[in-house]
Amino acid sequence: MRTWAWAACIAAAGGLAACGGGGGHGGGGVVLPPGQTKLNCDESIKTAFKPDANTSVLLVKSFKAGDPLLLAGTATPTTPTASTDVCVVKLLVGPGNAGPADAPSTSPGIGIEVWLPGEAKWNGRIHVKGGGGWAGGVHTSLTALAGLAGGSAGSPADTAMVEGAVSASTDTGHANTANGGAFAMKPDGTINAALWTDFAQRGIHEMAVKTKALTAGFYGKAASRTYWNGFSTGGRQGHMEAQANPADFDGILAGAPAINWTKFITAELYPQIVYQRDLGGVPLTAAQLTLMGNAAINACDVVNGQHLGYIPDPSQCRYDPQLDASVLCPSSGGTGPAGSCVTAAQALAMNKIWYGQTSNGSVPSPSADNGFATAPSTSANQRWYGLTRGTNPSGLAGPTPFTIASDMVALELQDPTWATPTFINATGNGANRWQQLGYADLSNAFDQGVALQAAFANINTDDPNIDGFAARGGKMLVYHGLADTLIPPQGTVNYYTRLASRAGGDAVVRNFYRLFLVPGMAHGFSNGTTNPNANPPLPTNAQLYLALTLWVENGNSPERIDISAPASGSTPASSRPICMYPTKATLSGGDPRLAASYVCS
């Protein structure tokens, strides 16, 4: 079998120019050179597809419509089946990082799993998916399929079989998911620069390049358009592609982007430090968090005399539980309910958590500064933002820390013992020493995270220079829930502000980058508030992806996207627009639960 040299040309060049064809957005008209044959979905790919010396094909599997989607074992009634013919190819891109077999930092390389629909089903696009958290996965496994799993961006399997686009995902260079960020530390406790690079940027770039090459080889022509779709870590990855590899994608859909990585993740540990330093290590209870969250909603959710059940604009909410007798306990001069009321000290702690990390544990009065400025307040010693008022804080301010945050602090301080016990390292495992951190200590970790960006392969992904992406006509649609339970949306607004300033203003930046903020939305397409009956209108991933493709392919730039919520219990159906930032949905008259009552201004 002839080695598929043209695919190697595409992979090496990252595009088509060096291969003498195409141009434009993906070069959909490019066909195979004379004498080349298309790749088959069989073992021949292992020898025929050799894009470079670092890349090998681990597995090729053809599924026919109706086949159970599994690589090993016996199908059960719950085993998913292929809805159409599809070819799955698993790739490994070295060199990875050598080391002891049992060390989280040891890796053979970047695992990539590509799903290719049958030729009759293919719509001509590539539509790949981002990861979540520390990424990782079963992409190099010969017995498990990574592409069946799908988060907020959907699964590669469904994208290939239902939408008809080639799809892929990657483990970004490490398969281990049990030990969190431990892969990023070598057994001697030093920084694992190789796997930081694979995780931060190389893994996603290799996925883009290899998926393009495999697609061209499989169908005999390159994809017409190439899209990125990711949420959280996947949203960060989309931004990294625009910054570092602007030719990889024509359109990028980035939700709740985990940009400002070390900054917001270090700040995610702040609620736990507030508990340790201010409340004697005793967390606020779920009932107390709910009481104060719902009180904030009740104070800030009124539009045209109606309570929406969620806060439409948290930037304007200045609710202060320290001044609210209805949540304070009688011992603190209030009338709050027994079992969920809070003391004055606990109300102050909640204000600190809402405001976000400060260098010394201070917090200004919400009437003066509610923590929603477009840049952290240096005068108030603010390092990073907190979750918005009314957001369910239990993931960060519950009884235990968010382990990604404690992992990140251990990596910043280069000492695994600061982490929880799931962090494994030969020099010592996680020992929950995070409990000993003071406000100044956490602020120092924050500074270390910024200082170590070169060693961490620029994981913060906060460079506002995406000139190359804009110059080639790329489009980026970004969305973030205003009740995100893990990543404060203020960080995304901060990035947009810096991007617009660099580009020359909103009128310029909107040509290639548009941000949509979604009231009430969690870290995912769900209600993120402390009010279980809120039922805010929400977009869908499919709706946002359609808006992106229409912008890229038809020039239909989205300025307003109408979203909806079905009736739920006693809460009627509702709708509202989300508007291109910095415009906001402004009531023009009528029912505030209907999108038609709003204009974007």
GIBEL-V474836 format. One record per run of one state. SS is the DSSP state (H for helix, E for strand, L for the rest). FROM is the first residue (numbers start at 1). LEN is the number of residues. If there is no record, write none. Layout:
ss = <SS & SS>
from = <FROM & FROM>
len = <LEN & LEN>
//
This chain:
ss = <L & H & L & H & L & E & L & H & L & E & L & E & L & E & L & E & L & E & L & E & L & E & L & E & L & H & L & E & L & E & H & L & E & L & H & E & L & E & L & H & L & E & L & E & L & H & L & E & L & H & L & H & L & H & L & E & L & E & L & H & L & H & L & E & L & H & L & E & L & H & L & E & L & E & L & E & L & H & L & H & L & H & L & H & L & H & L & H & L & E & L & H & L & H & L & E & L & E & L & E & L & E & L & E & L & H & L & E & L & E & L & E & L & E & L & E & L & H & E & L>
from = <1 & 5 & 14 & 17 & 20 & 31 & 32 & 45 & 49 & 55 & 64 & 68 & 69 & 81 & 82 & 86 & 94 & 97 & 98 & 107 & 108 & 110 & 118 & 125 & 130 & 146 & 149 & 150 & 152 & 154 & 156 & 164 & 166 & 171 & 180 & 185 & 186 & 191 & 192 & 193 & 220 & 221 & 222 & 225 & 232 & 233 & 245 & 251 & 256 & 261 & 269 & 270 & 279 & 286 & 301 & 302 & 304 & 306 & 308 & 314 & 317 & 321 & 324 & 328 & 329 & 330 & 333 & 342 & 343 & 344 & 356 & 358 & 359 & 382 & 383 & 391 & 392 & 394 & 398 & 403 & 414 & 416 & 419 & 433 & 437 & 439 & 452 & 467 & 472 & 475 & 482 & 490 & 504 & 506 & 510 & 513 & 519 & 521 & 522 & 527 & 528 & 529 & 530 & 538 & 539 & 541 & 555 & 560 & 566 & 568 & 569 & 571 & 572 & 574 & 581 & 585 & 588 & 595 & 598 & 601>
len = <4 & 9 & 3 & 3 & 11 & 1 & 13 & 4 & 6 & 9 & 4 & 1 & 12 & 1 & 4 & 8 & 3 & 1 & 9 & 1 & 2 & 8 & 7 & 5 & 16 & 3 & 1 & 2 & 2 & 2 & 8 & 2 & 5 & 9 & 5 & 1 & 5 & 1 & 1 & 27 & 1 & 1 & 3 & 7 & 1 & 12 & 6 & 5 & 5 & 8 & 1 & 9 & 7 & 15 & 1 & 2 & 2 & 2 & 6 & 3 & 4 & 3 & 4 & 1 & 1 & 3 & 9 & 1 & 1 & 12 & 2 & 1 & 23 & 1 & 8 & 1 & 2 & 4 & 5 & 11 & 2 & 3 & 14 & 4 & 2 & 13 & 15 & 5 & 3 & 7 & 8 & 14 & 2 & 4 & 3 & 6 & 2 & 1 & 5 & 1 & 1 & 1 & 8 & 1 & 2 & 14 & 5 & 6 & 2 & 1 & 2 & 1 & 2 & 7 & 4 & 3 & 7 & 3 & 3 & 1>
//
